Amino acid sequence: MNHKSESLRRGARTDLSTLSLSSCRNLIAKIDILKQRLFREFSTEVAGSDRVLKGALNEAESLAWQTPFPHLFFPVLAQEKAVEATQWARHQRHVQAQGAMAFAA
């Protein structure tokens, strides 16, 4: 193997690793943007339970990163988790309202 071909291979590896790192950063940024958008979309429905929604979105992200294609799984998982957090918050408001009515009677 000559010096020129070895130098080219080393350069290709460097370019590939730079490209891979750039792709990973891009993917992380896109997932973060979607996470923020979903938080804004659902935050009014979980008013007062923002931590629950944040936790649900973080859990969805964590589960997505355990798959070979996090960019494909995250949107669906995040949507499902956000809906579950919304339902939980709605249920909690209902339970609290029932408790308040019981004390009023």
Biopython code that builds the backbone (N, CA, C, O; Angstrom):
import numpy as np
from Bio.PDB.StructureBuilder import StructureBuilder

atoms = [
    (1, "MET", "N", (0.854, -1.166, 0.000)),
    (1, "MET", "CA", (0.000, 0.000, 0.000)),
    (1, "MET", "C", (0.903, 1.231, 0.000)),
    (1, "MET", "O", (1.850, 1.319, 0.781)),
    (2, "ASN", "N", (0.601, 2.168, -0.873)),
    (2, "ASN", "CA", (1.456, 3.349, -0.927)),
    (2, "ASN", "C", (0.959, 4.439, 0.020)),
    (2, "ASN", "O", (-0.145, 4.368, 0.559)),
    (3, "HIS", "N", (1.790, 5.425, 0.199)),
    (3, "HIS", "CA", (1.505, 6.509, 1.152)),
    (3, "HIS", "C", (0.262, 7.308, 0.750)),
    (3, "HIS", "O", (-0.515, 7.723, 1.610)),
    (4, "LYS", "N", (0.078, 7.521, -0.542)),
    (4, "LYS", "CA", (-1.050, 8.325, -1.024)),
    (4, "LYS", "C", (-2.400, 7.641, -0.732)),
    (4, "LYS", "O", (-3.338, 8.291, -0.270)),
    (5, "SER", "N", (-2.491, 6.340, -1.000)),
    (5, "SER", "CA", (-3.765, 5.651, -0.759)),
    (5, "SER", "C", (-4.075, 5.572, 0.733)),
    (5, "SER", "O", (-5.237, 5.675, 1.127)),
    (6, "GLU", "N", (-3.048, 5.390, 1.571)),
    (6, "GLU", "CA", (-3.263, 5.366, 3.022)),
    (6, "GLU", "C", (-3.744, 6.722, 3.499)),
    (6, "GLU", "O", (-4.622, 6.804, 4.358)),
    (7, "SER", "N", (-3.180, 7.783, 2.952)),
    (7, "SER", "CA", (-3.585, 9.136, 3.318)),
    (7, "SER", "C", (-5.030, 9.401, 2.903)),
    (7, "SER", "O", (-5.785, 10.035, 3.640)),
    (8, "LEU", "N", (-5.412, 8.918, 1.731)),
    (8, "LEU", "CA", (-6.792, 9.082, 1.261)),
    (8, "LEU", "C", (-7.769, 8.334, 2.161)),
    (8, "LEU", "O", (-8.833, 8.855, 2.495)),
    (9, "ARG", "N", (-7.410, 7.119, 2.551)),
    (9, "ARG", "CA", (-8.284, 6.343, 3.432)),
    (9, "ARG", "C", (-8.463, 7.035, 4.777)),
    (9, "ARG", "O", (-9.578, 7.113, 5.293)),
    (10, "ARG", "N", (-7.386, 7.530, 5.339)),
    (10, "ARG", "CA", (-7.460, 8.225, 6.607)),
    (10, "ARG", "C", (-8.354, 9.459, 6.485)),
    (10, "ARG", "O", (-9.139, 9.752, 7.386)),
    (11, "GLY", "N", (-8.234, 10.170, 5.382)),
    (11, "GLY", "CA", (-9.075, 11.340, 5.131)),
    (11, "GLY", "C", (-10.534, 10.961, 4.987)),
    (11, "GLY", "O", (-11.414, 11.674, 5.468)),
    (12, "ALA", "N", (-10.797, 9.841, 4.326)),
    (12, "ALA", "CA", (-12.177, 9.377, 4.153)),
    (12, "ALA", "C", (-12.786, 9.020, 5.500)),
    (12, "ALA", "O", (-13.954, 9.313, 5.756)),
    (13, "ARG", "N", (-11.984, 8.380, 6.372)),
    (13, "ARG", "CA", (-12.487, 8.038, 7.698)),
    (13, "ARG", "C", (-12.809, 9.295, 8.495)),
    (13, "ARG", "O", (-13.832, 9.367, 9.176)),
    (14, "THR", "N", (-11.942, 10.267, 8.403)),
    (14, "THR", "CA", (-12.162, 11.521, 9.107)),
    (14, "THR", "C", (-13.422, 12.199, 8.595)),
    (14, "THR", "O", (-14.235, 12.680, 9.384)),
    (15, "ASP", "N", (-13.588, 12.241, 7.278)),
    (15, "ASP", "CA", (-14.779, 12.845, 6.698)),
    (15, "ASP", "C", (-16.033, 12.082, 7.128)),
    (15, "ASP", "O", (-17.051, 12.690, 7.460)),
    (16, "LEU", "N", (-15.959, 10.770, 7.121)),
    (16, "LEU", "CA", (-17.107, 9.952, 7.510)),
    (16, "LEU", "C", (-17.457, 10.174, 8.979)),
    (16, "LEU", "O", (-18.633, 10.299, 9.320)),
    (17, "SER", "N", (-16.457, 10.225, 9.845)),
    (17, "SER", "CA", (-16.755, 10.438, 11.262)),
    (17, "SER", "C", (-17.313, 11.834, 11.494)),
    (17, "SER", "O", (-18.199, 12.013, 12.329)),
    (18, "THR", "N", (-16.809, 12.824, 10.768)),
    (18, "THR", "CA", (-17.342, 14.181, 10.873)),
    (18, "THR", "C", (-18.775, 14.216, 10.381)),
    (18, "THR", "O", (-19.631, 14.855, 10.992)),
    (19, "LEU", "N", (-19.038, 13.533, 9.283)),
    (19, "LEU", "CA", (-20.388, 13.463, 8.735)),
    (19, "LEU", "C", (-21.325, 12.751, 9.705)),
    (19, "LEU", "O", (-22.457, 13.192, 9.906)),
    (20, "SER", "N", (-20.864, 11.651, 10.309)),
    (20, "SER", "CA", (-21.684, 10.911, 11.260)),
    (20, "SER", "C", (-22.002, 11.752, 12.484)),
    (20, "SER", "O", (-23.140, 11.765, 12.952)),
    (21, "LEU", "N", (-21.007, 12.454, 13.003)),
    (21, "LEU", "CA", (-21.216, 13.316, 14.155)),
    (21, "LEU", "C", (-22.199, 14.429, 13.814)),
    (21, "LEU", "O", (-23.068, 14.764, 14.619)),
    (22, "SER", "N", (-22.063, 14.992, 12.645)),
    (22, "SER", "CA", (-22.969, 16.040, 12.197)),
    (22, "SER", "C", (-24.394, 15.507, 12.063)),
    (22, "SER", "O", (-25.352, 16.178, 12.447)),
    (23, "SER", "N", (-24.527, 14.308, 11.523)),
    (23, "SER", "CA", (-25.855, 13.691, 11.373)),
    (23, "SER", "C", (-26.496, 13.433, 12.734)),
    (23, "SER", "O", (-27.692, 13.661, 12.918)),
    (24, "CYS", "N", (-25.703, 12.963, 13.674)),
    (24, "CYS", "CA", (-26.229, 12.700, 15.026)),
    (24, "CYS", "C", (-26.687, 13.993, 15.681)),
    (24, "CYS", "O", (-27.754, 14.036, 16.293)),
    (25, "ARG", "N", (-25.894, 15.038, 15.559)),
    (25, "ARG", "CA", (-26.274, 16.319, 16.150)),
    (25, "ARG", "C", (-27.552, 16.850, 15.508)),
    (25, "ARG", "O", (-28.416, 17.404, 16.188)),
    (26, "ASN", "N", (-27.660, 16.678, 14.209)),
    (26, "ASN", "CA", (-28.856, 17.116, 13.483)),
    (26, "ASN", "C", (-30.084, 16.342, 13.962)),
    (26, "ASN", "O", (-31.148, 16.924, 14.171)),
    (27, "LEU", "N", (-29.932, 15.045, 14.132)),
    (27, "LEU", "CA", (-31.035, 14.204, 14.596)),
    (27, "LEU", "C", (-31.457, 14.594, 16.011)),
    (27, "LEU", "O", (-32.651, 14.685, 16.298)),
    (28, "ILE", "N", (-30.498, 14.822, 16.885)),
    (28, "ILE", "CA", (-30.799, 15.234, 18.257)),
    (28, "ILE", "C", (-31.554, 16.562, 18.256)),
    (28, "ILE", "O", (-32.524, 16.735, 18.995)),
    (29, "ALA", "N", (-31.103, 17.488, 17.428)),
    (29, "ALA", "CA", (-31.755, 18.799, 17.351)),
    (29, "ALA", "C", (-33.189, 18.674, 16.851)),
    (29, "ALA", "O", (-34.087, 19.333, 17.374)),
    (30, "LYS", "N", (-33.410, 17.835, 15.843)),
    (30, "LYS", "CA", (-34.765, 17.670, 15.307)),
    (30, "LYS", "C", (-35.696, 17.029, 16.329)),
    (30, "LYS", "O", (-36.857, 17.423, 16.446)),
    (31, "ILE", "N", (-35.199, 16.057, 17.058)),
    (31, "ILE", "CA", (-36.016, 15.422, 18.095)),
    (31, "ILE", "C", (-36.339, 16.436, 19.186)),
    (31, "ILE", "O", (-37.461, 16.472, 19.691)),
    (32, "ASP", "N", (-35.366, 17.251, 19.544)),
    (32, "ASP", "CA", (-35.593, 18.278, 20.564)),
    (32, "ASP", "C", (-36.632, 19.300, 20.107)),
    (32, "ASP", "O", (-37.479, 19.714, 20.898)),
    (33, "ILE", "N", (-36.575, 19.706, 18.852)),
    (33, "ILE", "CA", (-37.559, 20.651, 18.306)),
    (33, "ILE", "C", (-38.962, 20.046, 18.364)),
    (33, "ILE", "O", (-39.918, 20.712, 18.761)),
    (34, "LEU", "N", (-39.073, 18.790, 17.968)),
    (34, "LEU", "CA", (-40.382, 18.132, 18.010)),
    (34, "LEU", "C", (-40.870, 17.997, 19.448)),
    (34, "LEU", "O", (-42.058, 18.167, 19.720)),
    (35, "LYS", "N", (-39.966, 17.695, 20.361)),
    (35, "LYS", "CA", (-40.332, 17.574, 21.767)),
    (35, "LYS", "C", (-40.871, 18.909, 22.291)),
    (35, "LYS", "O", (-41.870, 18.938, 23.010)),
    (36, "GLN", "N", (-40.220, 19.993, 21.936)),
    (36, "GLN", "CA", (-40.682, 21.319, 22.361)),
    (36, "GLN", "C", (-42.040, 21.650, 21.747)),
    (36, "GLN", "O", (-42.907, 22.212, 22.416)),
    (37, "ARG", "N", (-42.221, 21.300, 20.478)),
    (37, "ARG", "CA", (-43.492, 21.581, 19.811)),
    (37, "ARG", "C", (-44.626, 20.793, 20.468)),
    (37, "ARG", "O", (-45.707, 21.335, 20.698)),
    (38, "LEU", "N", (-44.384, 19.530, 20.768)),
    (38, "LEU", "CA", (-45.412, 18.716, 21.419)),
    (38, "LEU", "C", (-45.701, 19.235, 22.828)),
    (38, "LEU", "O", (-46.847, 19.215, 23.277)),
    (39, "PHE", "N", (-44.663, 19.698, 23.521)),
    (39, "PHE", "CA", (-44.892, 20.251, 24.854)),
    (39, "PHE", "C", (-45.801, 21.473, 24.769)),
    (39, "PHE", "O", (-46.741, 21.611, 25.553)),
    (40, "ARG", "N", (-45.517, 22.358, 23.814)),
    (40, "ARG", "CA", (-46.376, 23.548, 23.652)),
    (40, "ARG", "C", (-47.799, 23.152, 23.292)),
    (40, "ARG", "O", (-48.757, 23.734, 23.800)),
    (41, "GLU", "N", (-47.939, 22.167, 22.420)),
    (41, "GLU", "CA", (-49.260, 21.734, 21.967)),
    (41, "GLU", "C", (-50.094, 21.149, 23.107)),
    (41, "GLU", "O", (-51.292, 21.417, 23.196)),
    (42, "PHE", "N", (-49.476, 20.363, 23.968)),
    (42, "PHE", "CA", (-50.221, 19.663, 25.008)),
    (42, "PHE", "C", (-50.192, 20.357, 26.365)),
    (42, "PHE", "O", (-50.937, 19.971, 27.265)),
    (43, "SER", "N", (-49.352, 21.366, 26.529)),
    (43, "SER", "CA", (-49.194, 21.973, 27.855)),
    (43, "SER", "C", (-50.479, 22.631, 28.362)),
    (43, "SER", "O", (-50.723, 22.648, 29.568)),
    (44, "THR", "N", (-51.292, 23.164, 27.474)),
    (44, "THR", "CA", (-52.545, 23.778, 27.935)),
    (44, "THR", "C", (-53.516, 22.724, 28.455)),
    (44, "THR", "O", (-54.318, 22.997, 29.348)),
    (45, "GLU", "N", (-53.440, 21.533, 27.899)),
    (45, "GLU", "CA", (-54.351, 20.468, 28.323)),
    (45, "GLU", "C", (-53.931, 19.824, 29.639)),
    (45, "GLU", "O", (-54.752, 19.215, 30.325)),
    (46, "VAL", "N", (-52.654, 19.957, 29.991)),
    (46, "VAL", "CA", (-52.172, 19.375, 31.250)),
    (46, "VAL", "C", (-51.837, 20.460, 32.255)),
    (46, "VAL", "O", (-51.011, 20.255, 33.145)),
    (47, "ALA", "N", (-52.472, 21.609, 32.118)),
    (47, "ALA", "CA", (-52.177, 22.769, 32.968)),
    (47, "ALA", "C", (-51.976, 22.350, 34.418)),
    (47, "ALA", "O", (-52.826, 21.684, 35.010)),
    (48, "GLY", "N", (-50.854, 22.744, 34.970)),
    (48, "GLY", "CA", (-50.533, 22.390, 36.345)),
    (48, "GLY", "C", (-49.801, 21.071, 36.472)),
    (48, "GLY", "O", (-49.290, 20.749, 37.544)),
    (49, "SER", "N", (-49.742, 20.310, 35.408)),
    (49, "SER", "CA", (-49.042, 19.017, 35.425)),
    (49, "SER", "C", (-47.944, 18.993, 34.362)),
    (49, "SER", "O", (-47.736, 17.984, 33.689)),
    (50, "ASP", "N", (-47.254, 20.113, 34.225)),
    (50, "ASP", "CA", (-46.204, 20.212, 33.206)),
    (50, "ASP", "C", (-45.105, 19.172, 33.396)),
    (50, "ASP", "O", (-44.557, 18.650, 32.425)),
    (51, "ARG", "N", (-44.788, 18.877, 34.658)),
    (51, "ARG", "CA", (-43.728, 17.883, 34.916)),
    (51, "ARG", "C", (-44.124, 16.512, 34.390)),
    (51, "ARG", "O", (-43.276, 15.753, 33.920)),
    (52, "VAL", "N", (-45.398, 16.198, 34.468)),
    (52, "VAL", "CA", (-45.866, 14.904, 33.966)),
    (52, "VAL", "C", (-45.678, 14.844, 32.452)),
    (52, "VAL", "O", (-45.231, 13.830, 31.917)),
    (53, "LEU", "N", (-46.018, 15.925, 31.769)),
    (53, "LEU", "CA", (-45.862, 15.971, 30.317)),
    (53, "LEU", "C", (-44.385, 15.914, 29.927)),
    (53, "LEU", "O", (-44.017, 15.191, 29.001)),
    (54, "LYS", "N", (-43.544, 16.665, 30.621)),
    (54, "LYS", "CA", (-42.105, 16.624, 30.335)),
    (54, "LYS", "C", (-41.550, 15.225, 30.544)),
    (54, "LYS", "O", (-40.755, 14.733, 29.744)),
    (55, "GLY", "N", (-41.977, 14.593, 31.624)),
    (55, "GLY", "CA", (-41.535, 13.226, 31.898)),
    (55, "GLY", "C", (-41.978, 12.255, 30.819)),
    (55, "GLY", "O", (-41.221, 11.371, 30.417)),
    (56, "ALA", "N", (-43.201, 12.422, 30.354)),
    (56, "ALA", "CA", (-43.723, 11.547, 29.299)),
    (56, "ALA", "C", (-42.929, 11.716, 28.013)),
    (56, "ALA", "O", (-42.600, 10.732, 27.351)),
    (57, "LEU", "N", (-42.619, 12.956, 27.657)),
    (57, "LEU", "CA", (-41.847, 13.206, 26.439)),
    (57, "LEU", "C", (-40.414, 12.711, 26.579)),
    (57, "LEU", "O", (-39.840, 12.196, 25.619)),
    (58, "ASN", "N", (-39.837, 12.859, 27.751)),
    (58, "ASN", "CA", (-38.485, 12.332, 27.987)),
    (58, "ASN", "C", (-38.467, 10.814, 27.910)),
    (58, "ASN", "O", (-37.527, 10.220, 27.382)),
    (59, "GLU", "N", (-39.513, 10.190, 28.442)),
    (59, "GLU", "CA", (-39.603, 8.729, 28.372)),
    (59, "GLU", "C", (-39.723, 8.267, 26.925)),
    (59, "GLU", "O", (-39.099, 7.282, 26.530)),
    (60, "ALA", "N", (-40.519, 8.973, 26.141)),
    (60, "ALA", "CA", (-40.656, 8.626, 24.726)),
    (60, "ALA", "C", (-39.317, 8.750, 24.008)),
    (60, "ALA", "O", (-38.964, 7.903, 23.187)),
    (61, "GLU", "N", (-38.579, 9.803, 24.318)),
    (61, "GLU", "CA", (-37.264, 9.981, 23.692)),
    (61, "GLU", "C", (-36.315, 8.854, 24.098)),
    (61, "GLU", "O", (-35.589, 8.306, 23.269)),
    (62, "SER", "N", (-36.335, 8.526, 25.369)),
    (62, "SER", "CA", (-35.467, 7.456, 25.860)),
    (62, "SER", "C", (-35.786, 6.124, 25.176)),
    (62, "SER", "O", (-34.884, 5.392, 24.769)),
    (63, "LEU", "N", (-37.061, 5.826, 25.059)),
    (63, "LEU", "CA", (-37.459, 4.583, 24.380)),
    (63, "LEU", "C", (-37.076, 4.610, 22.903)),
    (63, "LEU", "O", (-36.638, 3.598, 22.357)),
    (64, "ALA", "N", (-37.237, 5.746, 22.263)),
    (64, "ALA", "CA", (-36.901, 5.861, 20.837)),
    (64, "ALA", "C", (-35.418, 5.633, 20.599)),
    (64, "ALA", "O", (-35.040, 5.000, 19.613)),
    (65, "TRP", "N", (-34.570, 6.142, 21.493)),
    (65, "TRP", "CA", (-33.122, 5.978, 21.316)),
    (65, "TRP", "C", (-32.689, 4.533, 21.504)),
    (65, "TRP", "O", (-31.573, 4.177, 21.127)),
    (66, "GLN", "N", (-33.532, 3.704, 22.070)),
    (66, "GLN", "CA", (-33.208, 2.288, 22.231)),
    (66, "GLN", "C", (-33.506, 1.485, 20.973)),
    (66, "GLN", "O", (-33.218, 0.290, 20.916)),
    (67, "THR", "N", (-34.077, 2.128, 19.974)),
    (67, "THR", "CA", (-34.406, 1.458, 18.717)),
    (67, "THR", "C", (-33.340, 1.797, 17.672)),
    (67, "THR", "O", (-32.562, 2.732, 17.862)),
    (68, "PRO", "N", (-33.302, 1.050, 16.582)),
    (68, "PRO", "CA", (-32.341, 1.368, 15.524)),
    (68, "PRO", "C", (-32.704, 2.648, 14.755)),
    (68, "PRO", "O", (-31.853, 3.218, 14.071)),
    (69, "PHE", "N", (-33.950, 3.097, 14.863)),
    (69, "PHE", "CA", (-34.419, 4.257, 14.108)),
    (69, "PHE", "C", (-35.170, 5.231, 15.014)),
    (69, "PHE", "O", (-36.391, 5.348, 14.913)),
    (70, "PRO", "N", (-34.457, 5.928, 15.896)),
    (70, "PRO", "CA", (-35.146, 6.810, 16.846)),
    (70, "PRO", "C", (-35.955, 7.909, 16.169)),
    (70, "PRO", "O", (-36.993, 8.326, 16.685)),
    (71, "HIS", "N", (-35.489, 8.373, 15.029)),
    (71, "HIS", "CA", (-36.206, 9.441, 14.321)),
    (71, "HIS", "C", (-37.554, 8.977, 13.788)),
    (71, "HIS", "O", (-38.440, 9.798, 13.548)),
    (72, "LEU", "N", (-37.718, 7.685, 13.601)),
    (72, "LEU", "CA", (-39.003, 7.157, 13.140)),
    (72, "LEU", "C", (-39.926, 6.825, 14.314)),
    (72, "LEU", "O", (-41.139, 7.019, 14.231)),
    (73, "PHE", "N", (-39.350, 6.329, 15.394)),
    (73, "PHE", "CA", (-40.163, 5.917, 16.535)),
    (73, "PHE", "C", (-40.562, 7.075, 17.435)),
    (73, "PHE", "O", (-41.660, 7.071, 17.991)),
    (74, "PHE", "N", (-39.686, 8.074, 17.589)),
    (74, "PHE", "CA", (-39.967, 9.141, 18.544)),
    (74, "PHE", "C", (-41.287, 9.865, 18.303)),
    (74, "PHE", "O", (-42.051, 10.028, 19.255)),
    (75, "PRO", "N", (-41.599, 10.305, 17.091)),
    (75, "PRO", "CA", (-42.854, 11.063, 16.923)),
    (75, "PRO", "C", (-44.090, 10.296, 17.394)),
    (75, "PRO", "O", (-44.972, 10.866, 18.037)),
    (76, "VAL", "N", (-44.148, 9.024, 17.076)),
    (76, "VAL", "CA", (-45.313, 8.215, 17.459)),
    (76, "VAL", "C", (-45.333, 7.989, 18.967)),
    (76, "VAL", "O", (-46.369, 8.153, 19.611)),
    (77, "LEU", "N", (-44.187, 7.613, 19.525)),
    (77, "LEU", "CA", (-44.121, 7.391, 20.971)),
    (77, "LEU", "C", (-44.441, 8.666, 21.743)),
    (77, "LEU", "O", (-45.170, 8.630, 22.734)),
    (78, "ALA", "N", (-43.900, 9.785, 21.293)),
    (78, "ALA", "CA", (-44.123, 11.049, 21.986)),
    (78, "ALA", "C", (-45.595, 11.445, 21.947)),
    (78, "ALA", "O", (-46.149, 11.912, 22.943)),
    (79, "GLN", "N", (-46.213, 11.257, 20.807)),
    (79, "GLN", "CA", (-47.641, 11.576, 20.674)),
    (79, "GLN", "C", (-48.460, 10.710, 21.628)),
    (79, "GLN", "O", (-49.342, 11.210, 22.326)),
    (80, "GLU", "N", (-48.167, 9.418, 21.655)),
    (80, "GLU", "CA", (-48.897, 8.509, 22.548)),
    (80, "GLU", "C", (-48.697, 8.890, 24.013)),
    (80, "GLU", "O", (-49.656, 8.930, 24.784)),
    (81, "LYS", "N", (-47.458, 9.168, 24.393)),
    (81, "LYS", "CA", (-47.162, 9.523, 25.779)),
    (81, "LYS", "C", (-47.815, 10.858, 26.158)),
    (81, "LYS", "O", (-48.296, 11.014, 27.280)),
    (82, "ALA", "N", (-47.833, 11.814, 25.233)),
    (82, "ALA", "CA", (-48.459, 13.113, 25.503)),
    (82, "ALA", "C", (-49.968, 12.949, 25.691)),
    (82, "ALA", "O", (-50.558, 13.580, 26.568)),
    (83, "VAL", "N", (-50.583, 12.116, 24.879)),
    (83, "VAL", "CA", (-52.024, 11.860, 25.023)),
    (83, "VAL", "C", (-52.301, 11.197, 26.379)),
    (83, "VAL", "O", (-53.262, 11.551, 27.062)),
    (84, "GLU", "N", (-51.457, 10.241, 26.761)),
    (84, "GLU", "CA", (-51.631, 9.584, 28.064)),
    (84, "GLU", "C", (-51.484, 10.589, 29.204)),
    (84, "GLU", "O", (-52.243, 10.542, 30.172)),
    (85, "ALA", "N", (-50.517, 11.495, 29.099)),
    (85, "ALA", "CA", (-50.325, 12.518, 30.138)),
    (85, "ALA", "C", (-51.537, 13.434, 30.211)),
    (85, "ALA", "O", (-51.947, 13.842, 31.297)),
    (86, "THR", "N", (-52.107, 13.756, 29.058)),
    (86, "THR", "CA", (-53.306, 14.591, 29.011)),
    (86, "THR", "C", (-54.473, 13.887, 29.691)),
    (86, "THR", "O", (-55.202, 14.494, 30.475)),
    (87, "GLN", "N", (-54.645, 12.610, 29.388)),
    (87, "GLN", "CA", (-55.728, 11.844, 30.010)),
    (87, "GLN", "C", (-55.529, 11.748, 31.516)),
    (87, "GLN", "O", (-56.493, 11.850, 32.276)),
    (88, "TRP", "N", (-54.300, 11.555, 31.952)),
    (88, "TRP", "CA", (-54.010, 11.472, 33.371)),
    (88, "TRP", "C", (-54.338, 12.799, 34.054)),
    (88, "TRP", "O", (-54.959, 12.814, 35.117)),
    (89, "ALA", "N", (-53.923, 13.912, 33.447)),
    (89, "ALA", "CA", (-54.190, 15.236, 34.026)),
    (89, "ALA", "C", (-55.689, 15.504, 34.097)),
    (89, "ALA", "O", (-56.176, 16.059, 35.082)),
    (90, "ARG", "N", (-56.415, 15.115, 33.064)),
    (90, "ARG", "CA", (-57.873, 15.290, 33.044)),
    (90, "ARG", "C", (-58.510, 14.468, 34.168)),
    (90, "ARG", "O", (-59.406, 14.943, 34.866)),
    (91, "HIS", "N", (-58.038, 13.241, 34.331)),
    (91, "HIS", "CA", (-58.558, 12.371, 35.393)),
    (91, "HIS", "C", (-58.271, 12.977, 36.770)),
    (91, "HIS", "O", (-59.130, 12.959, 37.652)),
    (92, "GLN", "N", (-57.067, 13.509, 36.948)),
    (92, "GLN", "CA", (-56.718, 14.121, 38.232)),
    (92, "GLN", "C", (-57.605, 15.315, 38.545)),
    (92, "GLN", "O", (-58.020, 15.498, 39.690)),
    (93, "ARG", "N", (-57.899, 16.131, 37.532)),
    (93, "ARG", "CA", (-58.806, 17.270, 37.750)),
    (93, "ARG", "C", (-60.191, 16.784, 38.152)),
    (93, "ARG", "O", (-60.833, 17.375, 39.021)),
    (94, "HIS", "N", (-60.651, 15.711, 37.523)),
    (94, "HIS", "CA", (-61.960, 15.136, 37.837)),
    (94, "HIS", "C", (-61.985, 14.616, 39.281)),
    (94, "HIS", "O", (-62.939, 14.860, 40.020)),
    (95, "VAL", "N", (-60.943, 13.909, 39.666)),
    (95, "VAL", "CA", (-60.862, 13.368, 41.028)),
    (95, "VAL", "C", (-60.841, 14.509, 42.041)),
    (95, "VAL", "O", (-61.517, 14.446, 43.068)),
    (96, "GLN", "N", (-60.070, 15.542, 41.754)),
    (96, "GLN", "CA", (-60.005, 16.685, 42.667)),
    (96, "GLN", "C", (-61.352, 17.399, 42.759)),
    (96, "GLN", "O", (-61.742, 17.854, 43.834)),
    (97, "ALA", "N", (-62.054, 17.498, 41.646)),
    (97, "ALA", "CA", (-63.373, 18.140, 41.651)),
    (97, "ALA", "C", (-64.350, 17.313, 42.467)),
    (97, "ALA", "O", (-65.164, 17.867, 43.207)),
    (98, "GLN", "N", (-64.280, 15.988, 42.339)),
    (98, "GLN", "CA", (-65.174, 15.125, 43.106)),
    (98, "GLN", "C", (-64.877, 15.255, 44.598)),
    (98, "GLN", "O", (-65.790, 15.260, 45.424)),
    (99, "GLY", "N", (-63.590, 15.361, 44.936)),
    (99, "GLY", "CA", (-63.219, 15.524, 46.342)),
    (99, "GLY", "C", (-63.724, 16.854, 46.898)),
    (99, "GLY", "O", (-64.179, 16.922, 48.040)),
    (100, "ALA", "N", (-63.643, 17.901, 46.095)),
    (100, "ALA", "CA", (-64.124, 19.217, 46.530)),
    (100, "ALA", "C", (-65.618, 19.188, 46.729)),
    (100, "ALA", "O", (-66.121, 19.811, 47.664)),
    (101, "MET", "N", (-66.351, 18.481, 45.876)),
    (101, "MET", "CA", (-67.816, 18.402, 46.019)),
    (101, "MET", "C", (-68.188, 17.589, 47.254)),
    (101, "MET", "O", (-69.183, 17.887, 47.914)),
    (102, "ALA", "N", (-67.400, 16.570, 47.568)),
    (102, "ALA", "CA", (-67.694, 15.749, 48.739)),
    (102, "ALA", "C", (-67.534, 16.577, 50.014)),
    (102, "ALA", "O", (-68.313, 16.437, 50.957)),
    (103, "PHE", "N", (-66.515, 17.442, 50.032)),
    (103, "PHE", "CA", (-66.312, 18.297, 51.207)),
    (103, "PHE", "C", (-67.375, 19.383, 51.306)),
    (103, "PHE", "O", (-67.720, 19.814, 52.406)),
    (104, "ALA", "N", (-67.893, 19.823, 50.176)),
    (104, "ALA", "CA", (-68.918, 20.890, 50.162)),
    (104, "ALA", "C", (-70.259, 20.354, 50.649)),
    (104, "ALA", "O", (-71.058, 21.118, 51.190)),
    (105, "ALA", "N", (-70.524, 19.082, 50.475)),
    (105, "ALA", "CA", (-71.829, 18.520, 50.832)),
    (105, "ALA", "C", (-71.978, 18.276, 52.291)),
    (105, "ALA", "O", (-73.026, 17.805, 52.734)),
]
sb = StructureBuilder()
sb.init_structure("model")
sb.init_model(0)
sb.init_chain("A")
sb.init_seg("    ")
for serial, (resi, resn, name, xyz) in enumerate(atoms, 1):
    if name == "N":
        sb.init_residue(resn, " ", resi, " ")
    sb.init_atom(name, np.array(xyz, "f"), 0.0, 1.0, " ", f" {name:<3s}", serial, name[0])
structure = sb.get_structure()
